[in-house]
């Protein structure tokens, strides 16, 4: 009888582990995505076509104009958008309403299409292209 107890307890623990890992997978499948492109410019006083390499946004440029995702009421920061060098980004979020806004580090800029409220739905992608005018002329 004692041997059976030792076999039963690990069996129960194993079954509970399977149950809880299955619940976690269901939760992960309910998320949605926010994606788009962050455009920052102009970087130089005179833009050319094609742009001069020194006038393209760099990783430091995106850090200087941080964009964050907040709860809909703006009280709690959820995450920060970290765009690739081409400005593209993708963020996984739980379904709900969020506020996307420019970070507080920016003192004065020409303008942007932020803040904006977005709605994330389960298993769908919401597209938000962000335009930031640096004010450089």
C-alpha positions as a Markdown table, in Angstrom:
| # | Residue | x | y | z |
|---|---|---|---|---|
| 1 | Unk | 0.0 | 0.0 | 0.0 |
| 2 | Unk | 2.8 | 2.4 | 0.7 |
| 3 | Unk | 4.2 | 2.0 | -2.8 |
| 4 | Unk | 0.8 | 2.9 | -4.3 |
| 5 | Unk | 0.8 | 6.2 | -2.4 |
| 6 | Unk | 4.2 | 7.1 | -3.9 |
| 7 | Unk | 2.9 | 6.4 | -7.3 |
| 8 | Unk | -0.4 | 8.2 | -6.9 |
| 9 | Unk | 1.1 | 11.5 | -5.7 |
| 10 | Unk | 3.5 | 11.9 | -8.6 |
| 11 | Unk | 0.6 | 10.9 | -10.9 |
| 12 | Unk | -1.7 | 13.6 | -9.5 |
| 13 | Unk | 1.1 | 16.2 | -9.7 |
| 14 | Unk | 1.7 | 15.2 | -13.4 |
| 15 | Unk | -2.0 | 15.5 | -14.2 |
| 16 | Unk | -2.3 | 18.9 | -12.5 |
| 17 | Unk | 0.8 | 20.1 | -14.5 |
| 18 | Unk | -0.9 | 19.0 | -17.8 |
| 19 | Unk | -4.1 | 20.8 | -16.8 |
| 20 | Unk | -2.4 | 24.1 | -15.9 |
| 21 | Unk | -0.1 | 24.1 | -18.9 |
| 22 | Unk | -3.2 | 23.5 | -21.1 |
| 23 | Unk | -4.9 | 26.5 | -19.5 |
| 24 | Unk | -1.8 | 28.7 | -20.2 |
| 25 | Unk | -1.9 | 27.7 | -23.9 |
| 26 | Unk | -5.5 | 28.7 | -24.2 |
| 27 | Unk | -4.8 | 32.1 | -22.6 |
| 28 | Unk | -1.9 | 32.7 | -25.0 |
| 29 | Unk | -4.1 | 31.9 | -28.1 |
| 30 | Unk | -6.5 | 34.7 | -27.1 |
| 31 | Unk | -4.1 | 37.5 | -27.6 |
| 32 | Unk | -4.1 | 39.9 | -30.5 |
| 33 | Unk | -1.4 | 42.1 | -32.1 |
| 34 | Unk | -0.7 | 45.7 | -32.7 |
| 35 | Unk | 1.6 | 46.4 | -35.6 |
| 36 | Unk | 2.6 | 49.2 | -38.0 |
| 37 | Unk | 5.4 | 51.5 | -38.9 |
| 38 | Unk | 6.8 | 54.4 | -36.9 |
| 39 | Unk | 7.8 | 57.3 | -39.2 |
| 40 | Unk | 10.0 | 60.0 | -37.7 |
| 41 | Unk | 11.1 | 63.0 | -39.8 |
| 42 | Unk | 12.4 | 65.1 | -41.1 |
| 43 | Unk | 15.9 | 64.3 | -39.6 |
| 44 | Unk | 17.8 | 66.9 | -41.7 |
| 45 | Unk | 16.7 | 70.4 | -42.6 |
| 46 | Unk | 16.6 | 69.5 | -46.3 |
| 47 | Unk | 15.3 | 66.1 | -47.4 |
| 48 | Unk | 16.4 | 64.5 | -50.6 |
| 49 | Unk | 14.9 | 61.7 | -52.7 |
| 50 | Unk | 16.4 | 59.2 | -52.1 |
| 51 | Unk | 17.3 | 60.2 | -48.5 |
| 52 | Unk | 20.9 | 60.7 | -47.6 |
| 53 | Unk | 22.1 | 58.0 | -45.2 |
| 54 | Unk | 22.8 | 60.5 | -42.4 |
| 55 | Unk | 19.1 | 61.7 | -42.6 |
| 56 | Unk | 17.5 | 58.3 | -42.0 |
| 57 | Unk | 16.2 | 57.4 | -38.5 |
| 58 | Unk | 18.6 | 55.3 | -36.3 |
| 59 | Unk | 18.1 | 53.3 | -33.2 |
| 60 | Unk | 19.0 | 56.4 | -31.2 |
| 61 | Unk | 16.3 | 58.4 | -33.1 |
| 62 | Unk | 13.6 | 55.9 | -32.1 |
| 63 | Unk | 14.9 | 56.0 | -28.4 |
| 64 | Unk | 14.7 | 59.8 | -28.5 |
| 65 | Unk | 11.0 | 59.6 | -29.5 |
| 66 | Unk | 9.7 | 56.7 | -27.3 |
| 67 | Unk | 6.2 | 55.5 | -28.0 |
| 68 | Unk | 4.4 | 53.5 | -25.2 |
| 69 | Unk | 1.2 | 51.5 | -24.8 |
| 70 | Unk | -0.8 | 52.4 | -21.8 |
| 71 | Unk | -4.1 | 51.2 | -20.2 |
| 72 | Unk | -7.1 | 53.0 | -21.7 |
| 73 | Unk | -7.3 | 55.4 | -18.8 |
| 74 | Unk | -3.6 | 56.3 | -19.2 |
| 75 | Unk | -2.6 | 55.3 | -15.6 |
| 76 | Unk | -0.4 | 52.3 | -16.2 |
| 77 | Unk | 2.2 | 51.7 | -18.8 |
| 78 | Unk | 1.9 | 48.2 | -20.5 |
| 79 | Unk | 4.9 | 48.2 | -22.8 |
| 80 | Unk | 7.1 | 50.3 | -25.0 |
| 81 | Unk | 7.2 | 50.0 | -28.8 |
| 82 | Unk | 10.6 | 49.1 | -30.0 |
| 83 | Unk | 10.7 | 49.6 | -33.8 |
| 84 | Unk | 13.2 | 47.9 | -36.1 |
| 85 | Unk | 15.5 | 50.2 | -38.1 |
| 86 | Unk | 12.9 | 50.4 | -40.9 |
| 87 | Unk | 10.4 | 51.6 | -38.3 |
| 88 | Unk | 8.2 | 48.5 | -38.3 |
| 89 | Unk | 7.0 | 47.0 | -35.0 |
| 90 | Unk | 4.7 | 44.3 | -33.7 |
| 91 | Unk | 3.5 | 43.9 | -30.2 |
| 92 | Unk | 1.4 | 41.1 | -28.7 |
| 93 | Unk | -1.4 | 42.3 | -26.3 |
| 94 | Unk | -4.4 | 40.9 | -24.5 |
| 95 | Unk | -7.8 | 41.9 | -25.9 |
| 96 | Unk | -9.0 | 45.3 | -24.8 |
| 97 | Unk | -8.6 | 49.0 | -25.2 |
| 98 | Unk | -5.3 | 50.8 | -25.0 |
| 99 | Unk | -3.8 | 54.3 | -25.3 |
| 100 | Unk | -0.8 | 54.7 | -27.5 |
| 101 | Unk | 1.1 | 57.9 | -26.7 |
| 102 | Unk | 4.5 | 59.6 | -27.2 |
| 103 | Unk | 6.8 | 59.4 | -24.2 |
| 104 | Unk | 7.4 | 62.2 | -21.7 |
| 105 | Unk | 11.1 | 62.6 | -22.7 |
| 106 | Unk | 10.1 | 64.6 | -25.8 |
| 107 | Unk | 10.0 | 68.3 | -24.9 |
| 108 | Unk | 8.9 | 69.9 | -28.1 |
| 109 | Unk | 8.2 | 68.4 | -31.5 |
| 110 | Unk | 6.4 | 69.5 | -34.7 |
| 111 | Unk | 3.5 | 67.1 | -34.0 |
| 112 | Unk | 2.3 | 63.5 | -34.2 |
| 113 | Unk | -0.9 | 61.5 | -34.6 |
| 114 | Unk | -0.6 | 60.5 | -30.9 |
| 115 | Unk | -2.2 | 59.9 | -28.4 |
| 116 | Unk | -4.6 | 57.5 | -30.0 |
| 117 | Unk | -6.9 | 54.8 | -28.5 |
| 118 | Unk | -6.7 | 51.3 | -30.1 |
| 119 | Unk | -8.8 | 48.2 | -29.6 |
| 120 | Unk | -7.2 | 44.8 | -29.7 |
| 121 | Unk | -9.4 | 41.8 | -30.4 |
| 122 | Unk | -8.6 | 38.2 | -29.9 |
| 123 | Unk | -6.5 | 36.5 | -32.7 |
| 124 | Unk | -6.6 | 39.7 | -34.8 |
| 125 | Unk | -4.1 | 42.3 | -35.9 |
| 126 | Unk | -4.7 | 46.0 | -35.4 |
| 127 | Unk | -2.6 | 48.2 | -37.7 |
| 128 | Unk | -1.4 | 51.6 | -36.3 |
| 129 | Unk | 1.0 | 53.6 | -38.4 |
| 130 | Unk | 2.6 | 56.3 | -36.2 |
| 131 | Unk | 3.8 | 59.6 | -37.7 |
| 132 | Unk | 6.1 | 61.9 | -35.7 |
| 133 | Unk | 7.1 | 65.3 | -37.1 |
| 134 | Unk | 10.4 | 66.3 | -35.5 |
| 135 | Unk | 9.8 | 70.0 | -36.3 |
| 136 | Unk | 13.2 | 70.3 | -38.1 |
| 137 | Unk | 12.9 | 72.6 | -41.1 |
